[in-house]
Amino acid sequence: MKQHIVRIALGLLVVLVFVGHAAKFYQVGFITQLDNIIYDYRLQLTMPATVDDRIVILDVDERSLDPRALGRWPWGRDKIVALMQKLFDKYGVVLIGLDVVFAEPDESSGLPVLE
């Protein structure tokens, strides 16, 4: 009977360690490493072997941000719209995703003229 209680207590302790780690109450280094190894292996099994050439990432680099080229960042909405129209019309882009925060009011749209 004592052996059963010890086994149940040990099993419960293991479950609590994993549940506490999963709930982010605390971090156990061994479990984190094991999770990372399993995640890497799962990606290797499920990732395609070739690159999908339909997907293109357009990166705005330091040269693009040169004030003499297109002006200071953030660019006006008119410049971003012109870039998007060129991507859609000339290059046949189907979908665009922007990772940009438009935190400042737009002064290039002509909205004040319409008001």
Backbone as numpy.savetxt, mean C-alpha at the origin, in Angstrom:
# Nx Ny Nz CAx CAy CAz Cx Cy Cz
-4.94 -38.74 36.52 -5.75 -37.55 36.52 -4.89 -36.29 36.52
-3.79 -36.33 37.28 -2.91 -35.18 37.36 -2.26 -34.91 36.00
-1.94 -35.99 35.26 -1.34 -35.82 33.94 -2.31 -35.12 32.99
-3.57 -35.44 33.08 -4.56 -34.81 32.21 -4.68 -33.32 32.51
-4.65 -32.97 33.77 -4.74 -31.55 34.15 -3.51 -30.80 33.64
-2.34 -31.41 33.75 -1.10 -30.78 33.26 -1.18 -30.61 31.75
-1.63 -31.62 31.02 -1.75 -31.53 29.56 -2.76 -30.46 29.15
-3.89 -30.43 29.83 -4.90 -29.42 29.52 -4.37 -28.02 29.82
-3.70 -27.85 30.94 -3.15 -26.54 31.31 -2.08 -26.11 30.31
-1.22 -27.04 29.91 -0.18 -26.72 28.93 -0.80 -26.36 27.59
-1.79 -27.11 27.15 -2.48 -26.80 25.90 -3.16 -25.45 25.95
-3.80 -25.16 27.07 -4.46 -23.87 27.25 -3.45 -22.73 27.24
-2.30 -22.95 27.85 -1.25 -21.93 27.86 -0.75 -21.64 26.45
-0.53 -22.69 25.67 -0.08 -22.51 24.28 -1.13 -21.74 23.48
-2.39 -22.10 23.64 -3.47 -21.41 22.93 -3.52 -19.94 23.35
-3.40 -19.66 24.64 -3.43 -18.27 25.11 -2.25 -17.46 24.57
-1.08 -18.09 24.47 0.09 -17.40 23.91 -0.19 -17.00 22.46
-0.71 -17.95 21.66 -0.98 -17.65 20.26 -2.12 -16.64 20.11
-3.16 -16.77 20.89 -4.29 -15.83 20.81 -3.86 -14.43 21.25
-3.09 -14.34 22.32 -2.60 -13.03 22.77 -1.70 -12.38 21.75
-0.89 -13.20 21.09 -0.01 -12.67 20.04 -0.86 -12.20 18.85
-1.83 -13.01 18.45 -2.68 -12.66 17.31 -3.51 -11.41 17.60
-3.94 -11.25 18.84 -4.73 -10.08 19.23 -3.86 -8.86 19.50
-2.56 -9.02 19.36 -1.58 -7.94 19.55 -1.54 -7.41 20.97
-1.87 -8.28 21.94 -1.70 -7.90 23.34 -0.22 -7.85 23.68
0.55 -8.69 23.04 2.00 -8.75 23.20 2.56 -9.43 21.96
3.86 -9.28 21.76 4.53 -9.87 20.60 5.54 -10.91 21.07
5.45 -12.07 20.49 6.40 -13.14 20.78 7.29 -13.27 19.54
8.59 -13.04 19.71 9.51 -13.03 18.58 9.48 -14.29 17.74
9.43 -15.43 18.39 9.42 -16.70 17.67 8.18 -16.81 16.78
7.04 -16.41 17.29 5.80 -16.50 16.51 5.85 -15.51 15.34
6.39 -14.33 15.57 6.51 -13.34 14.50 7.41 -13.86 13.39
8.56 -14.45 13.75 9.46 -15.01 12.75 8.81 -16.15 11.99
8.11 -17.00 12.70 7.42 -18.12 12.07 6.34 -17.60 11.12
5.61 -16.60 11.53 4.59 -16.00 10.67 5.21 -15.39 9.42
6.35 -14.71 9.55 7.03 -14.12 8.40 7.51 -15.19 7.43
8.05 -16.28 7.95 8.53 -17.38 7.09 7.36 -18.00 6.34
6.25 -18.24 7.02 5.07 -18.82 6.37 4.51 -17.87 5.32
4.49 -16.58 5.63 3.99 -15.58 4.68 4.85 -15.55 3.43
6.19 -15.54 3.59 7.09 -15.55 2.43 6.89 -16.80 1.58
6.74 -17.94 2.21 6.55 -19.18 1.49 5.22 -19.17 0.74
4.19 -18.65 1.38 2.88 -18.56 0.73 2.93 -17.64 -0.48
3.67 -16.53 -0.39 3.81 -15.64 -1.54 4.55 -16.32 -2.67
5.61 -17.06 -2.36 6.36 -17.77 -3.39 5.48 -18.78 -4.12
4.57 -19.40 -3.41 3.69 -20.39 -4.03 2.60 -19.75 -4.89
2.12 -18.58 -4.50 0.96 -18.00 -5.17 1.29 -16.89 -6.16
2.48 -16.31 -6.10 2.83 -15.21 -7.01 3.07 -15.75 -8.41
2.65 -15.02 -9.44 2.93 -15.46 -10.81 4.43 -15.37 -11.09
4.89 -16.23 -11.99 6.32 -16.29 -12.30 6.77 -15.13 -13.18
5.84 -14.53 -13.92 6.21 -13.45 -14.82 5.55 -12.15 -14.37
6.08 -11.06 -14.87 5.55 -9.74 -14.55 4.45 -9.40 -15.54
3.37 -8.83 -15.05 2.27 -8.42 -15.92 2.64 -7.08 -16.54
2.91 -7.07 -17.86 3.37 -5.84 -18.50 2.23 -4.85 -18.74
1.01 -5.21 -18.38 -0.10 -4.26 -18.48 -0.08 -3.26 -17.32
0.65 -3.57 -16.28 0.70 -2.71 -15.10 1.97 -1.87 -15.16
1.80 -0.57 -15.08 2.92 0.37 -15.13 2.79 1.33 -13.96
3.89 1.58 -13.30 3.90 2.55 -12.20 4.60 3.80 -12.70
3.89 4.90 -12.66 4.43 6.19 -13.06 4.85 6.91 -11.79
6.15 7.10 -11.64 6.69 7.68 -10.42 7.09 9.12 -10.68
6.67 10.02 -9.83 7.08 11.42 -9.91 8.38 11.53 -9.13
9.48 11.79 -9.85 10.79 11.83 -9.22 11.24 13.27 -8.97
12.45 13.41 -8.46 12.98 14.74 -8.12 13.08 15.65 -9.34
13.46 15.08 -10.49 13.59 15.89 -11.70 12.24 16.47 -12.11
11.18 15.69 -11.92 9.83 16.17 -12.24 9.41 17.29 -11.31
9.94 17.29 -10.11 9.57 18.29 -9.12 10.42 19.56 -9.21
11.30 19.63 -10.21 12.13 20.81 -10.40 11.20 22.01 -10.68
11.29 23.06 -9.88 10.38 24.21 -10.05 10.45 24.83 -11.44
11.59 24.69 -12.13 11.71 25.27 -13.47 10.97 24.45 -14.51
10.72 23.17 -14.24 10.07 22.31 -15.22 8.55 22.47 -15.20
7.93 22.07 -14.15 6.46 22.09 -14.06 5.95 22.94 -12.91
6.83 23.60 -12.22 6.40 24.40 -11.08 6.51 23.62 -9.79
6.24 24.30 -8.70 6.42 23.67 -7.39 5.36 22.62 -7.14
5.68 21.72 -6.25 4.73 20.69 -5.82 3.92 21.24 -4.67
2.69 21.03 -4.51 1.85 20.19 -5.35 1.48 20.91 -6.64
1.46 20.15 -7.73 1.06 20.71 -9.01 -0.41 21.10 -8.95
-0.76 22.07 -9.78 -2.15 22.47 -9.87 -2.99 21.35 -10.47
-4.28 21.41 -10.21 -5.17 20.36 -10.73 -5.15 20.34 -12.26
-4.93 21.52 -12.88 -4.90 21.57 -14.34 -3.75 20.74 -14.91
-2.59 20.76 -14.25 -1.45 19.96 -14.73 -1.70 18.47 -14.52
-2.32 18.13 -13.41 -2.62 16.72 -13.14 -3.67 16.22 -14.12
-4.67 17.05 -14.43 -5.69 16.67 -15.41 -5.06 16.50 -16.78
-4.16 17.40 -17.17 -3.49 17.28 -18.47 -2.69 15.99 -18.54
-2.00 15.65 -17.47 -1.25 14.39 -17.42 -2.19 13.20 -17.56
-3.31 13.23 -16.85 -4.27 12.12 -16.92 -4.89 12.01 -18.31
-5.24 13.14 -18.92 -5.81 13.08 -20.26 -4.83 12.49 -21.26
-3.56 12.86 -21.12 -2.54 12.30 -22.01 -2.41 10.80 -21.80
-2.44 10.37 -20.54 -2.35 8.94 -20.26 -3.53 8.18 -20.85
-4.74 8.73 -20.72 -5.93 8.07 -21.25 -5.96 8.11 -22.78
-5.74 9.29 -23.36 -5.91 9.46 -24.80 -4.75 8.90 -25.62
-3.52 9.23 -25.24 -2.36 8.84 -26.04 -1.90 7.42 -25.74
-1.93 7.02 -24.48 -1.37 5.73 -24.09 -2.42 4.66 -23.82
-3.69 5.00 -23.89 -4.75 4.02 -23.73 -4.87 3.43 -22.34
-4.55 4.22 -21.35 -4.64 3.76 -19.97 -6.10 3.50 -19.63
-6.36 2.43 -18.90 -7.72 2.07 -18.52 -8.04 2.52 -17.10
-7.05 2.48 -16.22 -7.29 2.78 -14.81 -6.09 3.53 -14.25
-6.37 4.53 -13.43 -5.31 5.30 -12.77 -5.61 5.32 -11.28
-4.60 5.05 -10.49 -4.70 5.18 -9.05 -3.71 6.23 -8.58
-4.16 7.16 -7.79 -3.30 8.24 -7.29 -3.06 8.07 -5.80
-1.81 8.18 -5.42 -1.44 8.16 -4.00 -0.97 9.57 -3.65
-1.89 10.51 -3.67 -1.58 11.93 -3.49 -2.61 12.52 -2.53
-2.16 13.38 -1.66 -3.07 14.11 -0.78 -3.24 15.51 -1.37
-4.45 15.85 -1.73 -4.75 17.19 -2.24 -5.23 18.03 -1.06
-4.28 18.48 -0.26 -4.61 19.15 0.99 -4.89 20.64 0.82
-4.36 21.22 -0.26 -4.51 22.65 -0.45 -5.64 22.94 -1.44
-6.29 24.08 -1.30 -7.36 24.41 -2.24 -6.82 24.59 -3.65
-7.65 24.26 -4.63 -7.24 24.36 -6.03 -7.46 25.79 -6.52
-6.41 26.37 -7.08 -6.51 27.73 -7.59 -6.37 27.75 -9.11
-6.26 26.56 -9.73 -6.01 26.52 -11.16 -7.22 26.06 -11.96
-8.32 25.76 -11.33 -9.44 25.14 -12.04 -10.36 26.15 -12.72
-10.26 27.40 -12.41 -11.18 28.37 -12.98 -12.49 28.45 -12.23
-12.59 27.77 -11.12 -13.82 27.78 -10.32 -14.17 29.18 -9.82
-13.18 29.99 -9.39 -13.54 31.35 -8.95 -14.19 32.18 -10.06
-13.81 31.95 -11.32 -14.39 32.69 -12.43 -15.86 32.32 -12.59
-16.17 31.04 -12.40 -17.55 30.58 -12.54 -18.44 31.07 -11.41
-17.86 31.30 -10.26 -18.65 31.76 -9.12 -18.91 33.22 -9.28
